[in-house]
């Protein structure tokens, strides 16, 4: 029995050695997998930090662009008000000048009409004078012919 026990113990010893070898292989495999996972985790952390920094930079850029846009819009609004008021001023000035020129034109038309009336009156007087001269000439001619 002691031989049998010895064989059983040897088998048990071999089985335990085999288990130990398997455990060592499994442990090295787990260590290798753990190392690979650690490398991936480090890579992911670097990517996360890079994305975080990029996101922060882009947010700052968005805020800067928003501020620039708001200042540009306010400047455009201010210039719109300035130019609209200037256009209104110029329009008022032009309306005053146009009204003045229209008054001058009306006065000129009235003067022209008055001159035409005077010219017509002068023409009528000239015709009356001409008629008188014709009558006087006729009288003179008839006087000398008698």
GROMACS elastic network, one bead per residue, 0.5 to 0.9 nm:
[ bonds ]
;  ai    aj funct       b0    kb
    1     5     6  0.59410   500
    1     6     6  0.82570   500
    2     6     6  0.59158   500
    2     7     6  0.84415   500
    3     7     6  0.60993   500
    3     8     6  0.84475   500
    4     7     6  0.50266   500
    4     8     6  0.60388   500
    4     9     6  0.83970   500
    5     9     6  0.59469   500
    5    10     6  0.83960   500
    6     9     6  0.50005   500
    6    10     6  0.60331   500
    6    11     6  0.85103   500
    7    11     6  0.59841   500
    7    12     6  0.82891   500
    8    11     6  0.50431   500
    8    12     6  0.59431   500
    8    13     6  0.83525   500
    9    13     6  0.59014   500
    9    14     6  0.85261   500
   10    14     6  0.60533   500
   10    15     6  0.83744   500
   11    14     6  0.50365   500
   11    15     6  0.59599   500
   11    16     6  0.83786   500
   12    16     6  0.59913   500
   12    17     6  0.84738   500
   13    16     6  0.50354   500
   13    17     6  0.60476   500
   13    18     6  0.84781   500
   14    18     6  0.59884   500
   14    19     6  0.84197   500
   15    18     6  0.50017   500
   15    19     6  0.60748   500
   15    20     6  0.84311   500
   16    20     6  0.59160   500
   16    21     6  0.84641   500
   17    21     6  0.60464   500
   17    22     6  0.84370   500
   18    21     6  0.50114   500
   18    22     6  0.60464   500
   18    23     6  0.83923   500
   19    23     6  0.58902   500
   19    24     6  0.83943   500
   20    24     6  0.60025   500
   20    25     6  0.84963   500
   21    25     6  0.60519   500
   21    26     6  0.83705   500
   22    25     6  0.50217   500
   22    26     6  0.59229   500
   22    27     6  0.83569   500
   23    27     6  0.58805   500
   23    28     6  0.85045   500
   24    28     6  0.61055   500
   24    29     6  0.83904   500
   25    28     6  0.51512   500
   25    29     6  0.59716   500
   25    30     6  0.84042   500
   26    30     6  0.59380   500
   26    31     6  0.84397   500
   27    31     6  0.59869   500
   27    32     6  0.84549   500
   28    32     6  0.60125   500
   28    33     6  0.84470   500
   29    32     6  0.50562   500
   29    33     6  0.61129   500
   29    34     6  0.84323   500
   30    34     6  0.58692   500
   30    35     6  0.84326   500
   31    35     6  0.60086   500
   31    36     6  0.85166   500
   32    35     6  0.50425   500
   32    36     6  0.62060   500
   32    37     6  0.85751   500
   33    36     6  0.50069   500
   33    37     6  0.60841   500
   33    38     6  0.84904   500
   34    37     6  0.50133   500
   34    38     6  0.60494   500
   34    39     6  0.86229   500
   35    39     6  0.61958   500
   35    40     6  0.86049   500
   36    39     6  0.50850   500
   36    40     6  0.62051   500
   36    41     6  0.85116   500
   37    40     6  0.50062   500
   37    41     6  0.59678   500
   37    42     6  0.85047   500
   38    42     6  0.60656   500
   38    43     6  0.85090   500
   39    42     6  0.50816   500
   39    43     6  0.61507   500
   39    44     6  0.85625   500
   40    44     6  0.60544   500
   40    45     6  0.84930   500
   41    45     6  0.60234   500
   41    46     6  0.85814   500
   42    45     6  0.50016   500
   42    46     6  0.61976   500
   42    47     6  0.85543   500
   43    46     6  0.51568   500
   43    47     6  0.61718   500
   43    48     6  0.85347   500
   44    48     6  0.59671   500
   44    49     6  0.85378   500
   45    49     6  0.61109   500
   45    50     6  0.84776   500
   46    49     6  0.51153   500
   46    50     6  0.60766   500
   46    51     6  0.85138   500
   47    50     6  0.50175   500
   47    51     6  0.59941   500
   47    52     6  0.83508   500
   48    51     6  0.50512   500
   48    52     6  0.58794   500
   48    53     6  0.84697   500
   49    53     6  0.60659   500
   49    54     6  0.84591   500
   50    53     6  0.51362   500
   50    54     6  0.60597   500
   50    55     6  0.84507   500
   51    55     6  0.58740   500
   51    56     6  0.84144   500
   52    55     6  0.50505   500
   52    56     6  0.61060   500
   52    57     6  0.85604   500
   53    56     6  0.50350   500
   53    57     6  0.60829   500
   53    58     6  0.85084   500
   54    57     6  0.50537   500
   54    58     6  0.60223   500
   54    59     6  0.85032   500
   55    58     6  0.50616   500
   55    59     6  0.60646   500
   55    60     6  0.85821   500
   56    59     6  0.51258   500
   56    60     6  0.62639   500
   56    61     6  0.86083   500
   57    60     6  0.51470   500
   57    61     6  0.61843   500
   57    62     6  0.86457   500
   58    62     6  0.60305   500
   58    63     6  0.85257   500
   59    63     6  0.61490   500
   59    64     6  0.85073   500
   60    63     6  0.50857   500
   60    64     6  0.60828   500
   60    65     6  0.85360   500
   61    65     6  0.60238   500
   61    66     6  0.84231   500
   62    65     6  0.50816   500
   62    66     6  0.59725   500
   62    67     6  0.85295   500
   63    67     6  0.61507   500
   63    68     6  0.85734   500
   64    67     6  0.51247   500
   64    68     6  0.61736   500
   64    69     6  0.85427   500
   65    69     6  0.59566   500
   65    70     6  0.84888   500
   66    69     6  0.50131   500
   66    70     6  0.61078   500
   66    71     6  0.85772   500
   67    70     6  0.51110   500
   67    71     6  0.61438   500
   67    72     6  0.85114   500
   68    71     6  0.51234   500
   68    72     6  0.60276   500
   68    73     6  0.85092   500
   69    72     6  0.50354   500
   69    73     6  0.60387   500
   69    74     6  0.85248   500
   70    73     6  0.50741   500
   70    74     6  0.61016   500
   70    75     6  0.84963   500
   71    74     6  0.50904   500
   71    75     6  0.60367   500
   71    76     6  0.85237   500
   72    75     6  0.50133   500
   72    76     6  0.60628   500
   72    77     6  0.85165   500
   73    76     6  0.50388   500
   73    77     6  0.61032   500
   73    78     6  0.85266   500
   74    78     6  0.60640   500
   74    79     6  0.85400   500
   75    79     6  0.60641   500
   75    80     6  0.84041   500
   76    79     6  0.50573   500
   76    80     6  0.59438   500
   76    81     6  0.86015   500
   77    81     6  0.62916   500
   77    82     6  0.86468   500
   78    81     6  0.52053   500
   78    82     6  0.62411   500
   78    83     6  0.86489   500
   79    83     6  0.59413   500
   79    84     6  0.82541   500
   80    83     6  0.52384   500
   80    84     6  0.58619   500
   80    85     6  0.84368   500
   81    84     6  0.50850   500
   81    85     6  0.60809   500
   81    86     6  0.84880   500
   82    85     6  0.52948   500
   82    86     6  0.61663   500
   82    87     6  0.86014   500
   83    87     6  0.59112   500
   83    88     6  0.84040   500
   84    88     6  0.61039   500
   84    89     6  0.85581   500
   85    88     6  0.50014   500
   85    89     6  0.61584   500
   85    90     6  0.86242   500
   86    90     6  0.61337   500
   86    91     6  0.84161   500
   87    90     6  0.50615   500
   87    91     6  0.59267   500
   87    92     6  0.84755   500
   88    92     6  0.60718   500
   88    93     6  0.85397   500
   89    92     6  0.50885   500
   89    93     6  0.61614   500
   89    94     6  0.85401   500
   90    94     6  0.59946   500
   90    95     6  0.84522   500
   91    94     6  0.50211   500
   91    95     6  0.60555   500
   91    96     6  0.85948   500
   92    95     6  0.50129   500
   92    96     6  0.62050   500
   92    97     6  0.86335   500
   93    96     6  0.51121   500
   93    97     6  0.62150   500
   93    98     6  0.85299   500
   94    97     6  0.50337   500
   94    98     6  0.59459   500
   94    99     6  0.84302   500
   95    99     6  0.59966   500
   95   100     6  0.84847   500
   96    99     6  0.50993   500
   96   100     6  0.61386   500
   96   101     6  0.86044   500
   97   100     6  0.50017   500
   97   101     6  0.60945   500
   97   102     6  0.84783   500
   98   101     6  0.50344   500
   98   102     6  0.59812   500
   98   103     6  0.84977   500
   99   102     6  0.50040   500
   99   103     6  0.61516   500
   99   104     6  0.86137   500
  100   103     6  0.51004   500
  100   104     6  0.62394   500
  100   105     6  0.86035   500
  101   105     6  0.60291   500
  101   106     6  0.85125   500
  102   106     6  0.60684   500
  102   107     6  0.85076   500
  103   106     6  0.50464   500
  103   107     6  0.60979   500
  103   108     6  0.84723   500
  104   107     6  0.50577   500
  104   108     6  0.60519   500
  104   109     6  0.85582   500
  105   109     6  0.60890   500
  105   110     6  0.85184   500
  106   110     6  0.60845   500
  106   111     6  0.85086   500
  107   111     6  0.60429   500
  107   112     6  0.84251   500
  108   111     6  0.50005   500
  108   112     6  0.59714   500
  108   113     6  0.84464   500
  109   113     6  0.60029   500
  109   114     6  0.84435   500
  110   114     6  0.60480   500
  110   115     6  0.84797   500
  111   115     6  0.60036   500
  111   116     6  0.84789   500
  112   116     6  0.60604   500
  112   117     6  0.85042   500
  113   117     6  0.61201   500
  113   118     6  0.85371   500
  114   117     6  0.50063   500
  114   118     6  0.60951   500
  114   119     6  0.84229   500
  115   119     6  0.58999   500
  115   120     6  0.83883   500
  116   120     6  0.59465   500
  116   121     6  0.84102   500
  117   121     6  0.60594   500
  117   122     6  0.84732   500
  118   122     6  0.60076   500
  118   123     6  0.84614   500
  119   123     6  0.60441   500
  119   124     6  0.85416   500
  120   124     6  0.61512   500
  120   125     6  0.85577   500
  121   124     6  0.50498   500
  121   125     6  0.61699   500
  121   126     6  0.84916   500
  122   126     6  0.59762   500
  122   127     6  0.85144   500
  123   127     6  0.60874   500
  123   128     6  0.85297   500
  124   127     6  0.50485   500
  124   128     6  0.61747   500
  124   129     6  0.85348   500
  125   129     6  0.60183   500
  125   130     6  0.83472   500
  126   130     6  0.58851   500
  126   131     6  0.83975   500
  127   131     6  0.59590   500
  127   132     6  0.84396   500
  128   132     6  0.60895   500
  128   133     6  0.85420   500
  129   133     6  0.60671   500
  129   134     6  0.84278   500
  130   133     6  0.50134   500
  130   134     6  0.60205   500
  130   135     6  0.84350   500
  131   135     6  0.60422   500
  131   136     6  0.84355   500
  132   136     6  0.59189   500
  132   137     6  0.83080   500
  133   137     6  0.57114   500
  133   138     6  0.81832   500
  134   138     6  0.58951   500
  134   139     6  0.83767   500
  135   139     6  0.60364   500
  135   140     6  0.84485   500
  136   140     6  0.59393   500
  136   141     6  0.84195   500
  137   141     6  0.59537   500
  137   142     6  0.84043   500
  138   141     6  0.50832   500
  138   142     6  0.60140   500
  138   143     6  0.83664   500
  139   142     6  0.51139   500
  139   143     6  0.59049   500
  139   144     6  0.86045   500
  140   144     6  0.62360   500
  140   145     6  0.85013   500
  141   144     6  0.53226   500
  141   145     6  0.60603   500
  141   146     6  0.88186   500
  142   145     6  0.50168   500
  142   146     6  0.63895   500
  143   146     6  0.55895   500
